[in-house]
Amino acid sequence: MPAWETHEGLLEQAIPYYGRKQFVNISNTKTMYTFFPAMMARAAYAQDNKLKWGMPNVVDGHGGTEFTFNVQVGKGSTFDWVDETTPINVARKDHQKRVTLPWRMCRTHWSINERELTACRGAEQVTDLMTSRRVGDDQDWADSFEDWGWGVPPASTDLLTAFPLRYWLFSAPESTATSYATAGAAYQGNGDYLAFNHSSHTSGPAGLSRVTYKHWGNYNFQYASFNDALVDKVGHAVLKTAFHAPVDHPDKISGPPERAMYSGLSNVLTRAKLARQQNDQNTSDLQSRFAENELFRIPFYYVPAIDDMLIDGSSNLSPIYGINWSTWYLATKDRYNMKDELFQPDRSAPMDITHARVLEAQTVCCSPRENWVATT
């Protein structure tokens, strides 16, 4: 008797089985998404707490080409010990500087042809073609947003691309100092706030110079390898940036915590090895400490994009990012904040319907000094 799939009599009577309306999705290209869900989580927090920050909240319902806010850079200087006859001098001083960020726009879209819809219906429809196209668009958005978020900052002449994470957080080799040796001994030691601007944006993030205002800079230090000495340097960074985890974080969480550390695969595996070596209660599982986080209870995550990252243009330098997501927002314009827009057929595409989503936004790190970067 022939096999079922070659049995002509059976094939004439049986209709092949399909998991109708269902499909397996392997279009996601990354094993871990961090920047994209972190920004979405901040948006949800902003919405729940009625903050005027974060997608999809409206932060700017007015016109203009720039997003503007103020930064408090100074403090009063009138404190003194006095007696009852000491006069009060008038003290008028502007403690703030205005900073601006240009709005940038991105877009995704997907289309479906009316003739395609007539072919994909009835008994011949295996899956919903519109669902497939929409999921493909969502996946494109997630992948592209993640790549951009961890990518190199755009050139100062780039008038299209928004500023990613590394526009705000960078190391001495990426700055105008070009190296830790030039930046100074402090950055080769336990670190300090980086008092240099990015080599591609020499006026400073949002136009406020870190040369003038050191505490507008992120914390930065150099390390040799992932060992006990690095753990000590991370401790300095945690303390210097008030980078404390207020609560314990479980090993497996559905979304990013407020504070987390991120690095490439090599560092994540080495951290697990250090944890295993210092504990006498290990089981036979050689990776029993892989998911544990022992650095000030702050989770330590693997980011695939960091494996391929070039810090100084030619070398990876094994970066480690300590990020306080509560200091990050995605500022958006009210008209273009991911709302689905439908374009009906026209003369150029008489049978195609197009769905488009547009986002006009810019990343904002309102307190870079609560974040840190380490590289070799």
Backbone torsions as a table, in degrees:
resi	resn	phi	psi	omega
1	MET	NA	130.0	-177.7
2	PRO	-70.5	160.8	175.4
3	ALA	-62.0	155.5	-175.6
4	TRP	-55.3	-43.0	-173.8
5	GLU	-71.0	-10.4	177.2
6	THR	-115.9	8.7	-178.3
7	HIS	-84.3	102.9	-173.8
8	GLU	-61.8	-39.3	180.0
9	GLY	-64.5	-40.0	179.5
10	LEU	-68.6	-42.4	-177.2
11	LEU	-64.2	-27.5	179.1
12	GLU	-72.3	-17.5	-176.3
13	GLN	-110.9	-21.5	-174.1
14	ALA	-104.7	139.4	173.9
15	ILE	-97.0	129.2	-179.9
16	PRO	-54.8	144.1	-179.0
17	TYR	-84.5	136.4	173.9
18	TYR	-127.1	143.8	169.7
19	GLY	-77.8	81.4	-170.7
20	ARG	-65.4	142.9	-178.9
21	LYS	67.5	5.9	-179.4
22	GLN	-123.2	151.5	174.8
23	PHE	-157.6	159.0	177.0
24	VAL	-94.9	136.8	-177.0
25	ASN	-110.1	113.1	174.2
26	ILE	-118.5	22.9	-177.0
27	SER	-80.2	-17.9	177.8
28	ASN	-69.9	127.0	-171.1
29	THR	-95.2	-4.6	-174.6
30	LYS	-121.5	148.1	177.4
31	THR	-83.2	-17.7	-178.3
32	MET	-146.7	131.8	174.4
33	TYR	-115.6	127.0	-175.2
34	THR	-123.6	-52.3	-177.1
35	PHE	-65.8	-44.9	-178.7
36	PHE	-59.7	-53.0	179.5
37	PRO	-67.9	-29.1	178.8
38	ALA	-64.8	-44.5	178.6
39	MET	-66.1	-38.0	177.8
40	MET	-66.8	-36.8	177.7
41	ALA	-66.0	-39.1	177.2
42	ARG	-64.8	-35.8	177.8
43	ALA	-64.3	-43.0	178.7
44	ALA	-63.4	-41.1	178.0
45	TYR	-62.2	-44.1	179.5
46	ALA	-62.3	-40.2	-179.4
47	GLN	-67.8	-44.7	-178.9
48	ASP	-64.3	-33.5	-176.6
49	ASN	-101.0	11.0	176.4
50	LYS	55.4	38.3	175.8
51	LEU	-86.5	149.2	177.5
52	LYS	-92.0	47.6	176.8
53	TRP	-137.5	145.5	167.6
54	GLY	90.4	142.0	177.1
55	MET	-66.7	137.2	4.2
56	PRO	-98.9	23.7	-179.3
57	ASN	-67.8	146.4	178.5
58	VAL	-82.0	119.6	176.6
59	VAL	-105.4	-18.6	-178.7
60	ASP	-148.3	104.6	178.8
61	GLY	-96.6	8.2	-177.5
62	HIS	-102.9	179.5	177.9
63	GLY	-81.3	-161.4	179.4
64	GLY	99.9	162.4	-177.0
65	THR	-108.4	1.4	-176.6
66	GLU	-133.7	151.8	173.7
67	PHE	-101.3	122.3	-171.0
68	THR	-121.4	138.2	172.2
69	PHE	-152.5	168.4	-177.4
70	ASN	-106.0	150.0	177.4
71	VAL	-122.7	126.1	176.6
72	GLN	-76.6	113.2	-175.1
73	VAL	-110.6	-13.0	-176.7
74	GLY	-132.1	175.4	-179.9
75	LYS	-140.7	169.2	177.2
76	GLY	-69.9	162.0	179.8
77	SER	-140.3	39.8	-174.9
78	THR	-107.5	0.1	-179.4
79	PHE	-62.8	133.4	178.2
80	ASP	-162.6	159.6	172.4
81	TRP	-88.8	129.4	-171.1
82	VAL	-133.2	168.1	168.5
83	ASP	-116.1	-173.2	-172.6
84	GLU	-71.7	-10.6	-178.7
85	THR	-104.7	-2.4	-177.8
86	THR	-70.3	122.6	-179.1
87	PRO	-71.6	159.5	175.9
88	ILE	-101.7	117.4	177.3
89	ASN	-84.2	144.0	176.5
90	VAL	-65.8	130.8	-179.0
91	ALA	-127.9	97.0	175.9
92	ARG	-111.1	119.4	-177.6
93	LYS	-148.4	134.0	178.3
94	ASP	-86.5	116.8	-176.8
95	HIS	-95.5	2.1	-171.7
96	GLN	-121.3	155.1	173.2
97	LYS	-125.5	141.7	179.1
98	ARG	-91.3	133.9	178.2
99	VAL	-122.0	153.5	-177.4
100	THR	-135.7	146.9	175.2
101	LEU	-130.2	135.0	179.0
102	PRO	-75.8	141.5	174.2
103	TRP	-70.2	142.0	176.1
104	ARG	-130.1	149.6	-173.1
105	MET	-123.7	137.5	173.4
106	CYS	-131.2	164.5	-173.6
107	ARG	-156.0	144.6	166.9
108	THR	-129.7	157.4	177.7
109	HIS	-156.3	159.2	174.0
110	TRP	-143.5	150.7	-175.0
111	SER	-127.9	156.2	175.1
112	ILE	-141.5	138.3	-176.8
113	ASN	-93.6	139.8	-178.4
114	GLU	-61.9	-31.8	177.7
115	ARG	-69.3	-34.8	175.8
116	GLU	-60.2	-40.0	-178.6
117	LEU	-66.1	-35.3	179.1
118	THR	-69.8	-27.8	178.3
119	ALA	-80.0	-27.4	-176.5
120	CYS	-103.2	70.4	176.9
121	ARG	-155.4	167.5	179.7
122	GLY	68.1	-150.5	-176.9
123	ALA	-65.1	-23.3	-178.2
124	GLU	-81.8	-8.5	-179.6
125	GLN	-82.7	113.2	178.1
126	VAL	-87.1	-50.3	175.7
127	THR	-131.0	165.5	179.3
128	ASP	-77.3	113.2	-177.4
129	LEU	-62.1	-37.1	179.6
130	MET	-65.7	-38.4	177.5
131	THR	-63.9	-42.1	179.1
132	SER	-60.8	-45.2	179.9
133	ARG	-65.4	-40.5	-179.0
134	ARG	-66.7	-43.3	177.9
135	VAL	-62.8	-39.6	177.3
136	GLY	-61.5	-38.8	177.5
137	ASP	-67.0	-42.1	177.8
138	ASP	-61.2	-41.9	-179.1
139	GLN	-67.8	-37.9	176.3
140	ASP	-60.8	-42.7	179.7
141	TRP	-62.8	-47.0	-177.8
142	ALA	-63.6	-46.7	-179.2
143	ASP	-64.2	-46.4	-177.6
144	SER	-66.2	-39.8	179.2
145	PHE	-64.9	-40.8	178.9
146	GLU	-65.3	-44.5	178.5
147	ASP	-61.8	-43.7	178.5
148	TRP	-65.8	-42.5	-175.1
149	GLY	-59.3	-36.8	179.3
150	TRP	-99.0	4.6	-174.5
151	GLY	-80.5	175.5	179.4
152	VAL	-71.1	144.0	178.0
153	PRO	-60.4	143.3	178.9
154	PRO	-66.6	156.5	176.4
155	ALA	-63.7	155.5	-178.9
156	SER	-62.7	-19.6	178.5
157	THR	-87.9	-5.7	179.3
158	ASP	-79.4	114.4	-176.5
159	LEU	-101.8	11.3	-177.7
160	LEU	-114.7	-38.6	-169.6
161	THR	-87.4	133.6	176.5
162	ALA	-73.3	166.5	-176.5
163	PHE	-84.8	123.9	178.5
164	PRO	-84.5	-172.4	-177.3
165	LEU	-57.3	-39.5	-174.5
166	ARG	-77.1	-3.3	169.0
167	TYR	-71.6	-34.0	-178.2
168	TRP	-93.9	-36.0	-177.1
169	LEU	-115.8	117.5	-179.9
170	PHE	-151.8	169.6	-175.4
171	SER	-109.3	172.4	-179.4
172	ALA	-57.1	-41.7	178.6
173	PRO	-62.3	-22.6	178.7
174	GLU	-89.6	-8.6	-174.6
175	SER	-94.6	-177.2	177.7
176	THR	-67.6	-15.6	175.8
177	ALA	-71.3	-30.5	177.8
178	THR	71.0	-15.1	179.7
179	SER	-160.7	161.0	176.4
180	TYR	-69.3	-34.0	-179.8
181	ALA	-62.2	-40.3	178.7
182	THR	-74.2	-36.6	-178.1
183	ALA	-64.0	-36.2	177.9
184	GLY	131.8	161.8	-174.8
185	ALA	-62.2	-30.7	-177.7
186	ALA	-59.1	-40.0	-177.8
187	TYR	-75.5	-21.4	174.2
188	GLN	-82.7	-17.8	178.8
189	GLY	-93.8	-122.7	-177.5
190	ASN	-84.1	-5.7	174.3
191	GLY	102.2	172.1	178.8
192	ASP	-166.3	171.9	173.6
193	TYR	-69.2	131.4	-173.0
194	LEU	-73.6	111.7	-176.3
195	ALA	-94.5	40.3	178.0
196	PHE	-137.7	151.3	178.2
197	ASN	-91.7	163.5	178.8
198	HIS	-66.4	142.2	-176.4
199	SER	-63.5	-22.6	178.8
200	SER	-93.8	-11.4	-178.7
201	HIS	-140.1	77.1	-168.3
202	THR	-73.0	-10.8	177.4
203	SER	-85.3	-7.3	179.1
204	GLY	100.5	159.8	178.8
205	PRO	-59.1	127.0	-179.8
206	ALA	61.1	20.2	176.9
207	GLY	85.8	5.9	179.3
208	LEU	-106.0	116.3	-171.9
209	SER	-73.6	132.1	175.2
210	ARG	-78.3	-15.6	174.0
211	VAL	-67.2	-40.4	179.6
212	THR	-81.5	-42.0	-176.8
213	TYR	-119.5	90.4	-174.1
214	LYS	-59.4	-35.7	-176.6
215	HIS	-79.8	5.1	168.6
216	TRP	-86.2	-4.1	-178.6
217	GLY	-96.5	155.6	173.9
218	ASN	-79.9	160.1	176.7
219	TYR	-75.9	145.4	-175.6
220	ASN	-149.5	142.0	174.1
221	PHE	-154.4	159.7	178.5
222	GLN	-101.7	145.4	175.0
223	TYR	-135.1	159.7	-176.8
224	ALA	-92.1	-46.5	179.3
225	SER	-157.6	168.3	-179.0
226	PHE	-82.0	95.5	-177.9
227	ASN	-146.7	-167.6	-178.5
228	ASP	-62.1	-33.0	178.7
229	ALA	-63.6	-39.0	176.9
230	LEU	-65.5	-40.8	179.0
231	VAL	-57.7	-41.0	177.6
232	ASP	-63.6	-41.1	-180.0
233	LYS	-67.4	-37.9	175.4
234	VAL	-61.8	-39.4	176.6
235	GLY	-58.0	-43.6	176.0
236	HIS	-60.8	-43.8	-179.6
237	ALA	-63.0	-41.5	180.0
238	VAL	-61.5	-45.7	-178.0
239	LEU	-71.5	-40.7	-177.2
240	LYS	-69.7	-25.7	-178.5
241	THR	-104.2	12.3	-176.1
242	ALA	52.4	43.0	-169.7
243	PHE	-95.8	60.1	-176.9
244	HIS	-100.1	138.8	172.8
245	ALA	-82.2	118.5	-175.9
246	PRO	-71.7	-23.6	-178.9
247	VAL	-137.3	160.7	174.6
248	ASP	-68.9	142.2	177.3
249	HIS	-109.6	131.0	176.3
250	PRO	-67.0	159.8	-177.8
251	ASP	-67.6	-35.4	179.5
252	LYS	-117.0	117.3	-178.4
253	ILE	-128.2	153.9	-176.6
254	SER	-77.3	-22.5	179.9
255	GLY	-146.4	171.0	-177.2
256	PRO	-70.8	143.5	174.4
257	PRO	-75.0	177.1	177.5
258	GLU	-63.3	-40.4	-177.7
259	ARG	-120.8	134.7	-179.0
260	ALA	-158.8	160.3	174.7
261	MET	-114.0	146.5	-176.5
262	TYR	-136.1	139.7	177.2
263	SER	-158.4	-176.5	179.5
264	GLY	-82.3	177.0	-173.8
265	LEU	-60.9	-42.1	-176.9
266	SER	-59.6	-46.1	-179.2
267	ASN	-67.4	-38.1	-179.6
268	VAL	-64.9	-41.8	178.3
269	LEU	-69.1	-38.8	178.7
270	THR	-65.7	-38.1	177.0
271	ARG	-60.7	-41.0	178.1
272	ALA	-63.2	-37.8	178.9
273	LYS	-65.1	-41.7	177.6
274	LEU	-61.7	-41.7	179.6
275	ALA	-64.4	-38.4	-179.0
276	ARG	-69.1	-37.9	-176.4
277	GLN	-68.8	-25.9	-175.0
278	GLN	-97.6	8.1	-176.9
279	ASN	-123.3	125.4	-178.9
280	ASP	-85.9	-4.1	-175.9
281	GLN	-101.3	21.2	-178.6
282	ASN	-68.1	148.7	176.5
283	THR	-90.5	-170.0	178.0
284	SER	-73.7	-9.4	177.3
285	ASP	-72.9	112.9	-175.5
286	LEU	-67.0	-18.5	177.1
287	GLN	-111.7	34.6	-175.6
288	SER	-63.7	-21.9	-178.6
289	ARG	-105.5	9.5	-175.0
290	PHE	-60.2	-41.6	-174.3
291	ALA	-90.2	1.1	-177.3
292	GLU	-89.5	149.7	-177.7
293	ASN	-127.2	114.8	-171.8
294	GLU	-115.9	5.3	-179.5
295	LEU	-92.3	93.2	-179.1
296	PHE	55.1	30.5	179.3
297	ARG	60.1	21.8	179.3
298	ILE	-96.8	124.3	-178.0
299	PRO	-59.6	149.6	-178.1
300	PHE	-125.1	113.3	-171.0
301	TYR	-115.3	151.4	175.3
302	TYR	-87.9	130.4	176.6
303	VAL	-120.6	111.1	-179.1
304	PRO	-54.5	-35.8	-177.6
305	ALA	-61.9	-27.4	-178.7
306	ILE	-70.6	-28.1	178.2
307	ASP	-60.2	-34.5	-176.5
308	ASP	-101.9	7.3	-175.3
309	MET	-75.4	136.7	174.1
310	LEU	-109.3	112.7	-174.7
311	ILE	-78.3	-49.9	-177.2
312	ASP	-102.2	18.5	179.7
313	GLY	95.8	-20.6	-178.3
314	SER	-138.0	-17.8	-176.0
315	SER	-126.0	150.3	-179.3
316	ASN	-76.7	-44.1	177.9
317	LEU	63.3	16.7	173.5
318	SER	44.4	60.8	-176.3
319	PRO	-68.9	148.3	172.2
320	ILE	-125.9	128.9	-179.4
321	TYR	-112.0	127.2	171.5
322	GLY	-105.6	110.4	-170.0
323	ILE	-118.8	132.8	171.4
324	ASN	-103.9	98.1	-173.2
325	TRP	-65.5	-17.6	178.9
326	SER	-68.8	-12.8	178.0
327	THR	-95.8	5.3	-174.9
328	TRP	-114.9	142.5	176.8
329	TYR	-146.0	159.1	171.8
330	LEU	-113.3	101.5	179.6
331	ALA	-72.8	136.4	-176.4
332	THR	-132.7	158.5	173.4
333	LYS	-93.3	149.6	-173.1
334	ASP	-68.6	-29.4	-175.7
335	ARG	-79.4	-32.8	-174.2
336	TYR	-123.4	81.4	-179.3
337	ASN	-133.5	53.7	172.2
338	MET	75.2	18.7	175.9
339	LYS	-75.0	138.4	-179.2
340	ASP	-74.2	124.9	178.6
341	GLU	-114.4	134.4	-175.3
342	LEU	-105.9	128.1	177.7
343	PHE	-113.2	118.5	-177.9
344	GLN	-77.8	162.7	177.8
345	PRO	-55.9	145.7	175.1
346	ASP	-139.7	-169.9	-174.3
347	ARG	-64.1	-32.6	-178.8
348	SER	-75.7	-27.8	177.8
349	ALA	-141.4	79.2	-168.7
350	PRO	-67.7	-15.3	-177.5
351	MET	-125.3	14.6	-176.5
352	ASP	-113.2	134.2	173.1
353	ILE	-107.3	131.8	-176.7
354	THR	-120.1	133.1	173.8
355	HIS	-105.6	128.7	-178.6
356	ALA	-130.2	144.7	173.7
357	ARG	-127.2	128.7	-176.9
358	VAL	-119.6	136.7	177.7
359	LEU	-126.1	119.7	172.0
360	GLU	-107.2	114.1	-167.6
361	ALA	-156.5	177.7	173.1
362	GLN	-160.8	141.7	176.6
363	THR	-76.0	144.9	177.7
364	VAL	-133.9	123.7	168.8
365	CYS	-109.3	102.9	-171.7
366	CYS	-77.1	-12.0	178.1
367	SER	-147.6	75.6	-179.2
368	PRO	-57.1	-28.1	-175.8
369	ARG	-69.7	-8.0	174.4
370	GLU	-93.8	12.7	178.6
371	ASN	-127.4	157.7	179.9
372	TRP	-144.8	158.7	179.6
373	VAL	-134.5	137.1	174.6
374	ALA	-129.6	139.3	174.8
375	THR	-141.0	166.7	177.1
376	THR	-80.5	NA	NA
